[in-house]
């Protein structure tokens, strides 16, 4: 699982997850699609239908003599077969149920 860096949680990724059973994560640039598919199927025990990937835009900043810095990862959108799901990631949450006076 060295190729998969972390899951992405944005508004768009949550909409894809709820509506189309698609999971979004960032992966290292050198990883191939077949490697990522194999890792996801093996580690989570799910069936992958399709995988889409794209590079994120370069970081902004002044462009003088230097080139813009490119990102060292790609974003993968993984579509699972209906009925399969990846368990949610454990996140540290703030408790909002504190006593308010």
N, CA, C and O atoms as a GROMACS GRO file, in nm:
protein
  404
    1UNK      N    1   0.082  -0.120   0.000
    1UNK     CA    2   0.000   0.000   0.000
    1UNK      C    3   0.085   0.125   0.000
    1UNK      O    4   0.040   0.231   0.043
    2UNK      N    5   0.209   0.115  -0.047
    2UNK     CA    6   0.295   0.233  -0.050
    2UNK      C    7   0.249   0.335  -0.153
    2UNK      O    8   0.276   0.454  -0.138
    3UNK      N    9   0.182   0.291  -0.258
    3UNK     CA   10   0.143   0.382  -0.364
    3UNK      C   11   0.028   0.474  -0.328
    3UNK      O   12   0.020   0.585  -0.380
    4UNK      N   13  -0.060   0.431  -0.240
    4UNK     CA   14  -0.174   0.513  -0.201
    4UNK      C   15  -0.133   0.599  -0.083
    4UNK      O   16  -0.094   0.548   0.022
    5UNK      N   17  -0.141   0.732  -0.101
    5UNK     CA   18  -0.100   0.822   0.006
    5UNK      C   19  -0.210   0.840   0.110
    5UNK      O   20  -0.190   0.806   0.226
    6UNK      N   21  -0.324   0.893   0.069
    6UNK     CA   22  -0.434   0.916   0.162
    6UNK      C   23  -0.562   0.941   0.086
    6UNK      O   24  -0.562   0.972  -0.033
    7UNK      N   25  -0.673   0.927   0.157
    7UNK     CA   26  -0.804   0.953   0.098
    7UNK      C   27  -0.830   1.103   0.097
    7UNK      O   28  -0.781   1.176   0.182
    8UNK      N   29  -0.906   1.147  -0.001
    8UNK     CA   30  -0.938   1.288  -0.016
    8UNK      C   31  -1.082   1.308   0.029
    8UNK      O   32  -1.173   1.239  -0.018
    9UNK      N   33  -1.103   1.404   0.119
    9UNK     CA   34  -1.238   1.433   0.166
    9UNK      C   35  -1.269   1.579   0.132
    9UNK      O   36  -1.229   1.671   0.204
   10UNK      N   37  -1.340   1.597   0.022
   10UNK     CA   38  -1.387   1.728  -0.020
   10UNK      C   39  -1.536   1.716  -0.049
   10UNK      O   40  -1.592   1.606  -0.044
   11UNK      N   41  -1.599   1.828  -0.079
   11UNK     CA   42  -1.742   1.823  -0.112
   11UNK      C   43  -1.768   1.735  -0.234
   11UNK      O   44  -1.862   1.656  -0.235
   12UNK      N   45  -1.685   1.750  -0.336
   12UNK     CA   46  -1.702   1.673  -0.458
   12UNK      C   47  -1.681   1.524  -0.432
   12UNK      O   48  -1.756   1.441  -0.483
   13UNK      N   49  -1.578   1.489  -0.354
   13UNK     CA   50  -1.552   1.347  -0.329
   13UNK      C   51  -1.663   1.284  -0.246
   13UNK      O   52  -1.695   1.166  -0.265
   14UNK      N   53  -1.723   1.360  -0.155
   14UNK     CA   54  -1.835   1.306  -0.076
   14UNK      C   55  -1.957   1.284  -0.165
   14UNK      O   56  -2.028   1.185  -0.149
   15UNK      N   57  -1.982   1.375  -0.259
   15UNK     CA   58  -2.094   1.358  -0.352
   15UNK      C   59  -2.073   1.234  -0.439
   15UNK      O   60  -2.167   1.158  -0.463
   16UNK      N   61  -1.949   1.213  -0.486
   16UNK     CA   62  -1.920   1.094  -0.566
   16UNK      C   63  -1.937   0.967  -0.484
   16UNK      O   64  -1.985   0.866  -0.536
   17UNK      N   65  -1.898   0.971  -0.359
   17UNK     CA   66  -1.908   0.854  -0.272
   17UNK      C   67  -2.054   0.817  -0.249
   17UNK      O   68  -2.091   0.700  -0.260
   18UNK      N   69  -2.136   0.915  -0.216
   18UNK     CA   70  -2.276   0.888  -0.185
   18UNK      C   71  -2.354   0.852  -0.310
   18UNK      O   72  -2.434   0.758  -0.308
   19UNK      N   73  -2.333   0.924  -0.419
   19UNK     CA   74  -2.414   0.905  -0.539
   19UNK      C   75  -2.370   0.791  -0.629
   19UNK      O   76  -2.455   0.719  -0.681
   20UNK      N   77  -2.240   0.773  -0.648
   20UNK     CA   78  -2.192   0.680  -0.750
   20UNK      C   79  -2.100   0.572  -0.697
   20UNK      O   80  -2.045   0.494  -0.776
   21UNK      N   81  -2.081   0.564  -0.566
   21UNK     CA   82  -1.993   0.463  -0.504
   21UNK      C   83  -1.850   0.476  -0.557
   21UNK      O   84  -1.785   0.376  -0.590
   22UNK      N   85  -1.802   0.602  -0.566
   22UNK     CA   86  -1.668   0.630  -0.614
   22UNK      C   87  -1.584   0.688  -0.500
   22UNK      O   88  -1.628   0.779  -0.430
   23UNK      N   89  -1.464   0.635  -0.483
   23UNK     CA   90  -1.374   0.678  -0.377
   23UNK      C   91  -1.259   0.757  -0.438
   23UNK      O   92  -1.208   0.720  -0.544
   24UNK      N   93  -1.219   0.864  -0.372
   24UNK     CA   94  -1.114   0.951  -0.422
   24UNK      C   95  -0.994   0.943  -0.329
   24UNK      O   96  -1.008   0.951  -0.207
   25UNK      N   97  -0.874   0.927  -0.387
   25UNK     CA   98  -0.753   0.924  -0.305
   25UNK      C   99  -0.636   0.976  -0.387
   25UNK      O  100  -0.640   0.976  -0.510
   26UNK      N  101  -0.533   1.020  -0.318
   26UNK     CA  102  -0.411   1.064  -0.382
   26UNK      C  103  -0.313   0.948  -0.382
   26UNK      O  104  -0.298   0.879  -0.282
   27UNK      N  105  -0.246   0.928  -0.494
   27UNK     CA  106  -0.149   0.819  -0.508
   27UNK      C  107  -0.018   0.877  -0.561
   27UNK      O  108  -0.016   0.986  -0.618
   28UNK      N  109   0.090   0.803  -0.541
   28UNK     CA  110   0.219   0.849  -0.589
   28UNK      C  111   0.223   0.847  -0.741
   28UNK      O  112   0.155   0.767  -0.805
   29UNK      N  113   0.304   0.934  -0.797
   29UNK     CA  114   0.310   0.949  -0.942
   29UNK      C  115   0.359   0.822  -1.012
   29UNK      O  116   0.311   0.790  -1.120
   30UNK      N  117   0.453   0.750  -0.952
   30UNK     CA  118   0.511   0.633  -1.016
   30UNK      C  119   0.424   0.509  -1.015
   30UNK      O  120   0.456   0.412  -1.083
   31UNK      N  121   0.314   0.509  -0.940
   31UNK     CA  122   0.227   0.392  -0.931
   31UNK      C  123   0.142   0.380  -1.057
   31UNK      O  124   0.092   0.480  -1.109
   32UNK      N  125   0.125   0.258  -1.104
   32UNK     CA  126   0.041   0.235  -1.222
   32UNK      C  127  -0.102   0.204  -1.179
   32UNK      O  128  -0.128   0.174  -1.062
   33UNK      N  129  -0.191   0.210  -1.275
   33UNK     CA  130  -0.332   0.184  -1.246
   33UNK      C  131  -0.353   0.040  -1.201
   33UNK      O  132  -0.431   0.014  -1.108
   34UNK      N  133  -0.285  -0.052  -1.266
   34UNK     CA  134  -0.304  -0.193  -1.229
   34UNK      C  135  -0.252  -0.221  -1.089
   34UNK      O  136  -0.310  -0.301  -1.017
   35UNK      N  137  -0.142  -0.156  -1.049
   35UNK     CA  138  -0.092  -0.172  -0.913
   35UNK      C  139  -0.192  -0.121  -0.811
   35UNK      O  140  -0.221  -0.188  -0.712
   36UNK      N  141  -0.245  -0.001  -0.836
   36UNK     CA  142  -0.342   0.058  -0.743
   36UNK      C  143  -0.467  -0.029  -0.735
   36UNK      O  144  -0.518  -0.054  -0.626
   37UNK      N  145  -0.515  -0.077  -0.849
   37UNK     CA  146  -0.634  -0.162  -0.850
   37UNK      C  147  -0.608  -0.289  -0.770
   37UNK      O  148  -0.692  -0.331  -0.691
   38UNK      N  149  -0.492  -0.350  -0.790
   38UNK     CA  150  -0.457  -0.472  -0.717
   38UNK      C  151  -0.450  -0.446  -0.567
   38UNK      O  152  -0.501  -0.526  -0.489
   39UNK      N  153  -0.386  -0.336  -0.526
   39UNK     CA  154  -0.374  -0.303  -0.384
   39UNK      C  155  -0.511  -0.280  -0.320
   39UNK      O  156  -0.536  -0.330  -0.210
   40UNK      N  157  -0.598  -0.206  -0.388
   40UNK     CA  158  -0.731  -0.177  -0.332
   40UNK      C  159  -0.812  -0.306  -0.318
   40UNK      O  160  -0.874  -0.329  -0.214
   41UNK      N  161  -0.811  -0.390  -0.421
   41UNK     CA  162  -0.887  -0.515  -0.416
   41UNK      C  163  -0.833  -0.609  -0.310
   41UNK      O  164  -0.910  -0.674  -0.240
   42UNK      N  165  -0.702  -0.617  -0.297
   42UNK     CA  166  -0.641  -0.706  -0.200
   42UNK      C  167  -0.658  -0.658  -0.057
   42UNK      O  168  -0.695  -0.735   0.031
   43UNK      N  169  -0.633  -0.530  -0.033
   43UNK     CA  170  -0.635  -0.476   0.103
   43UNK      C  171  -0.776  -0.462   0.158
   43UNK      O  172  -0.800  -0.496   0.273
   44UNK      N  173  -0.871  -0.411   0.077
   44UNK     CA  174  -1.007  -0.387   0.125
   44UNK      C  175  -1.104  -0.498   0.090
   44UNK      O  176  -1.216  -0.499   0.143
   45UNK      N  177  -1.068  -0.592   0.004
   45UNK     CA  178  -1.156  -0.701  -0.032
   45UNK      C  179  -1.276  -0.656  -0.113
   45UNK      O  180  -1.388  -0.702  -0.088
   46UNK      N  181  -1.257  -0.567  -0.208
   46UNK     CA  182  -1.365  -0.515  -0.291
   46UNK      C  183  -1.334  -0.543  -0.438
   46UNK      O  184  -1.224  -0.584  -0.472
   47UNK      N  185  -1.433  -0.520  -0.525
   47UNK     CA  186  -1.416  -0.535  -0.669
   47UNK      C  187  -1.420  -0.396  -0.733
   47UNK      O  188  -1.514  -0.320  -0.714
   48UNK      N  189  -1.316  -0.365  -0.809
   48UNK     CA  190  -1.305  -0.235  -0.874
   48UNK      C  191  -1.355  -0.246  -1.017
   48UNK      O  192  -1.312  -0.333  -1.092
   49UNK      N  193  -1.447  -0.157  -1.055
   49UNK     CA  194  -1.500  -0.154  -1.192
   49UNK      C  195  -1.411  -0.066  -1.280
   49UNK      O  196  -1.367  -0.110  -1.386
   50UNK      N  197  -1.385   0.056  -1.236
   50UNK     CA  198  -1.310   0.151  -1.318
   50UNK      C  199  -1.223   0.240  -1.231
   50UNK      O  200  -1.248   0.257  -1.111
   51UNK      N  201  -1.120   0.296  -1.294
   51UNK     CA  202  -1.031   0.389  -1.225
   51UNK      C  203  -1.001   0.505  -1.318
   51UNK      O  204  -0.966   0.485  -1.435
   52UNK      N  205  -1.015   0.626  -1.268
   52UNK     CA  206  -0.980   0.746  -1.343
   52UNK      C  207  -0.873   0.820  -1.266
   52UNK      O  208  -0.875   0.822  -1.143
   53UNK      N  209  -0.780   0.881  -1.338
   53UNK     CA  210  -0.675   0.956  -1.268
   53UNK      C  211  -0.648   1.086  -1.342
   53UNK      O  212  -0.669   1.097  -1.462
   54UNK      N  213  -0.601   1.182  -1.267
   54UNK     CA  214  -0.557   1.309  -1.325
   54UNK      C  215  -0.454   1.373  -1.236
   54UNK      O  216  -0.449   1.350  -1.115
   55UNK      N  217  -0.371   1.455  -1.297
   55UNK     CA  218  -0.272   1.532  -1.221
   55UNK      C  219  -0.336   1.662  -1.177
   55UNK      O  220  -0.413   1.724  -1.250
   56UNK      N  221  -0.304   1.701  -1.056
   56UNK     CA  222  -0.354   1.828  -1.006
   56UNK      C  223  -0.272   1.942  -1.066
   56UNK      O  224  -0.157   1.922  -1.106
   57UNK      N  225  -0.331   2.061  -1.073
   57UNK     CA  226  -0.255   2.173  -1.131
   57UNK      C  227  -0.134   2.208  -1.044
   57UNK      O  228  -0.131   2.179  -0.925
   58UNK      N  229  -0.037   2.272  -1.106
   58UNK     CA  230   0.085   2.312  -1.036
   58UNK      C  231   0.053   2.418  -0.932
   58UNK      O  232  -0.047   2.489  -0.943
   59UNK      N  233   0.139   2.427  -0.832
   59UNK     CA  234   0.121   2.529  -0.729
   59UNK      C  235   0.135   2.667  -0.791
   59UNK      O  236   0.219   2.688  -0.879
   60UNK      N  237   0.055   2.760  -0.744
   60UNK     CA  238   0.062   2.895  -0.794
   60UNK      C  239   0.180   2.969  -0.732
   60UNK      O  240   0.245   2.920  -0.640
   61UNK      N  241   0.206   3.084  -0.783
   61UNK     CA  242   0.315   3.165  -0.732
   61UNK      C  243   0.376   3.245  -0.844
   61UNK      O  244   0.338   3.232  -0.960
   62UNK      N  245   0.470   3.327  -0.808
   62UNK     CA  246   0.532   3.408  -0.913
   62UNK      C  247   0.614   3.322  -1.010
   62UNK      O  248   0.687   3.232  -0.970
   63UNK      N  249   0.599   3.352  -1.136
   63UNK     CA  250   0.674   3.279  -1.238
   63UNK      C  251   0.781   3.375  -1.291
   63UNK      O  252   0.751   3.469  -1.364
   64UNK      N  253   0.902   3.349  -1.253
   64UNK     CA  254   1.011   3.432  -1.303
   64UNK      C  255   1.100   3.343  -1.386
   64UNK      O  256   1.062   3.300  -1.495
   65UNK      N  257   1.216   3.316  -1.337
   65UNK     CA  258   1.307   3.230  -1.411
   65UNK      C  259   1.284   3.084  -1.378
   65UNK      O  260   1.333   2.995  -1.448
   66UNK      N  261   1.210   3.058  -1.272
   66UNK     CA  262   1.188   2.921  -1.229
   66UNK      C  263   1.055   2.869  -1.282
   66UNK      O  264   0.960   2.944  -1.303
   67UNK      N  265   1.052   2.740  -1.303
   67UNK     CA  266   0.928   2.677  -1.345
   67UNK      C  267   0.837   2.657  -1.226
   67UNK      O  268   0.885   2.654  -1.112
   68UNK      N  269   0.710   2.643  -1.249
   68UNK     CA  270   0.616   2.616  -1.141
   68UNK      C  271   0.640   2.477  -1.086
   68UNK      O  272   0.679   2.386  -1.159
   69UNK      N  273   0.617   2.462  -0.957
   69UNK     CA  274   0.637   2.332  -0.894
   69UNK      C  275   0.519   2.241  -0.924
   69UNK      O  276   0.403   2.278  -0.903
   70UNK      N  277   0.548   2.122  -0.975
   70UNK     CA  278   0.441   2.025  -0.999
   70UNK      C  279   0.420   1.942  -0.874
   70UNK      O  280   0.508   1.932  -0.789
   71UNK      N  281   0.306   1.883  -0.863
   71UNK     CA  282   0.274   1.799  -0.748
   71UNK      C  283   0.338   1.662  -0.768
   71UNK      O  284   0.357   1.618  -0.881
   72UNK      N  285   0.370   1.596  -0.660
   72UNK     CA  286   0.435   1.465  -0.667
   72UNK      C  287   0.335   1.352  -0.646
   72UNK      O  288   0.371   1.244  -0.600
   73UNK      N  289   0.210   1.378  -0.680
   73UNK     CA  290   0.109   1.275  -0.669
   73UNK      C  291  -0.001   1.300  -0.771
   73UNK      O  292  -0.014   1.409  -0.826
   74UNK      N  293  -0.080   1.196  -0.794
   74UNK     CA  294  -0.195   1.204  -0.882
   74UNK      C  295  -0.320   1.179  -0.800
   74UNK      O  296  -0.311   1.125  -0.689
   75UNK      N  297  -0.435   1.217  -0.850
   75UNK     CA  298  -0.560   1.189  -0.784
   75UNK      C  299  -0.632   1.079  -0.860
   75UNK      O  300  -0.653   1.090  -0.981
   76UNK      N  301  -0.671   0.973  -0.788
   76UNK     CA  302  -0.741   0.860  -0.848
   76UNK      C  303  -0.885   0.859  -0.799
   76UNK      O  304  -0.911   0.880  -0.680
   77UNK      N  305  -0.977   0.835  -0.889
   77UNK     CA  306  -1.117   0.815  -0.854
   77UNK      C  307  -1.148   0.670  -0.887
   77UNK      O  308  -1.145   0.629  -1.003
   78UNK      N  309  -1.177   0.592  -0.783
   78UNK     CA  310  -1.195   0.447  -0.796
   78UNK      C  311  -1.343   0.416  -0.784
   78UNK      O  312  -1.407   0.450  -0.684
   79UNK      N  313  -1.400   0.349  -0.886
   79UNK     CA  314  -1.540   0.310  -0.886
   79UNK      C  315  -1.550   0.164  -0.846
   79UNK      O  316  -1.486   0.077  -0.906
   80UNK      N  317  -1.632   0.136  -0.744
   80UNK     CA  318  -1.652   0.000  -0.696
   80UNK      C  319  -1.783  -0.057  -0.748
   80UNK      O  320  -1.874   0.017  -0.784
   81UNK      N  321  -1.790  -0.190  -0.753
   81UNK     CA  322  -1.915  -0.256  -0.792
   81UNK      C  323  -2.021  -0.228  -0.688
   81UNK      O  324  -1.990  -0.208  -0.570
   82UNK      N  325  -2.148  -0.225  -0.729
   82UNK     CA  326  -2.256  -0.204  -0.632
   82UNK      C  327  -2.253  -0.313  -0.524
   82UNK      O  328  -2.231  -0.430  -0.554
   83UNK      N  329  -2.276  -0.273  -0.401
   83UNK     CA  330  -2.275  -0.367  -0.291
   83UNK      C  331  -2.144  -0.370  -0.215
   83UNK      O  332  -2.139  -0.419  -0.102
   84UNK      N  333  -2.037  -0.318  -0.274
   84UNK     CA  334  -1.908  -0.313  -0.208
   84UNK      C  335  -1.884  -0.173  -0.153
   84UNK      O  336  -1.932  -0.074  -0.209
   85UNK      N  337  -1.810  -0.166  -0.044
   85UNK     CA  338  -1.773  -0.036   0.012
   85UNK      C  339  -1.643  -0.049   0.088
   85UNK      O  340  -1.607  -0.158   0.133
   86UNK      N  341  -1.574   0.062   0.102
   86UNK     CA  342  -1.450   0.068   0.179
   86UNK      C  343  -1.485   0.129   0.314
   86UNK      O  344  -1.552   0.232   0.319
   87UNK      N  345  -1.443   0.068   0.424
   87UNK     CA  346  -1.478   0.123   0.555
   87UNK      C  347  -1.423   0.264   0.572
   87UNK      O  348  -1.316   0.296   0.520
   88UNK      N  349  -1.496   0.348   0.644
   88UNK     CA  350  -1.450   0.487   0.661
   88UNK      C  351  -1.319   0.494   0.738
   88UNK      O  352  -1.289   0.409   0.821
   89UNK      N  353  -1.245   0.597   0.708
   89UNK     CA  354  -1.118   0.617   0.777
   89UNK      C  355  -1.144   0.672   0.917
   89UNK      O  356  -1.238   0.748   0.938
   90UNK      N  357  -1.061   0.633   1.010
   90UNK     CA  358  -1.074   0.684   1.145
   90UNK      C  359  -1.013   0.823   1.151
   90UNK      O  360  -0.896   0.843   1.118
   91UNK      N  361  -1.094   0.917   1.194
   91UNK     CA  362  -1.046   1.054   1.205
   91UNK      C  363  -1.066   1.101   1.347
   91UNK      O  364  -1.159   1.058   1.415
   92UNK      N  365  -0.981   1.188   1.390
   92UNK     CA  366  -0.995   1.246   1.522
   92UNK      C  367  -1.096   1.360   1.511
   92UNK      O  368  -1.074   1.457   1.439
   93UNK      N  369  -1.204   1.347   1.582
   93UNK     CA  370  -1.311   1.446   1.575
   93UNK      C  371  -1.317   1.524   1.704
   93UNK      O  372  -1.286   1.472   1.811
   94UNK      N  373  -1.356   1.649   1.692
   94UNK     CA  374  -1.380   1.729   1.811
   94UNK      C  375  -1.519   1.696   1.861
   94UNK      O  376  -1.612   1.678   1.782
   95UNK      N  377  -1.533   1.690   1.988
   95UNK     CA  378  -1.667   1.663   2.041
   95UNK      C  379  -1.737   1.796   2.063
   95UNK      O  380  -1.688   1.883   2.136
   96UNK      N  381  -1.851   1.812   2.000
   96UNK     CA  382  -1.929   1.932   2.012
   96UNK      C  383  -2.038   1.917   2.118
   96UNK      O  384  -2.120   2.007   2.136
   97UNK      N  385  -2.038   1.805   2.187
   97UNK     CA  386  -2.140   1.782   2.289
   97UNK      C  387  -2.090   1.822   2.427
   97UNK      O  388  -2.126   1.760   2.527
   98UNK      N  389  -2.010   1.924   2.432
   98UNK     CA  390  -1.962   1.971   2.561
   98UNK      C  391  -2.071   2.052   2.630
   98UNK      O  392  -2.161   2.106   2.566
   99UNK      N  393  -2.061   2.058   2.760
   99UNK     CA  394  -2.161   2.133   2.836
   99UNK      C  395  -2.150   2.281   2.803
   99UNK      O  396  -2.043   2.341   2.816
  100UNK      N  397  -2.259   2.336   2.762
  100UNK     CA  398  -2.264   2.479   2.733
  100UNK      C  399  -2.354   2.544   2.836
  100UNK      O  400  -2.467   2.500   2.858
  101UNK      N  401  -2.305   2.647   2.897
  101UNK     CA  402  -2.383   2.715   3.000
  101UNK      C  403  -2.410   2.856   2.963
  101UNK      O  404  -2.474   2.929   3.038
   0.00000   0.00000   0.00000
